[in-house]
Amino acid sequence: MFPQLFRFEDFGILLLRLMVGLVFVTSGYNHLTDPATRSQNIEMSKGLTICLGIAEVAGGTGVGLGVLTQLASIALILIMLGAIQTKMFVWHTGFWGEKAGGWHYDLMLVLMNLLILFTDGGAYTLAKLTRP
């Protein structure tokens, strides 16, 4: 219907990458600033919470900047699949959740990262912009 918008495809993917990166970097930062409290909230050990925080910051940075973009998006997909599994089978949270805490948000992040994975982050990645 609007073929003239196709020229903005890579810009749209860049915006998506920046948003996904921001979500994961801030989430990981929250895990790392107070891992003891955060580990109680997500029912994980403190050590695993720290590892999760490091993985989220690293993956979010990679996706956001476009460095090792596909590997970073795969890591973030695995993290979110773990979150979905926990919400569905451990916490018995529904798709929408009782108080907006369902796994719909996690599923959207999986799908966003799949788009990033399939497109290798689009044309505007740090890795592609610094190639000779």
Phi, psi and omega in degrees: 000319180234069184298338179294342179280346181300334180292347179263009184304311182292328176293319177297319178294323176300313179298319177298315179299317180296320179292314178299316178300316179298316180300312184285322179296317180290324177295313179298321177299320177297323177295323187275334183284327178216071186296331181295311179292316182297322181296326177291320181296322183259006176058048176230164177290160180297319179297317179292325177296320178295316178299318178298316179299316179297316180297319180293318178295315181295313180295317179296321178293316179298314179294313183298316182274339183082043177240124187050046190302314182292319177296318180296318180292324176297316179299317181292325175298315180297320177299315182289327175295324174296320178295318179296316180300316179296314182294322183283313193255340179259310182270348181056044178271137178283178181305313180269338183076166181282324182229052180061027179250024181285188183260012177296321179296316180296320179295321177298320179292327174298312182294322176298317179291329174297318177299316178297318179299311185292333182259000186055033175082005180079191185279333187263069175244153179300320180298318182282328181285339182260001176288144178289000000 
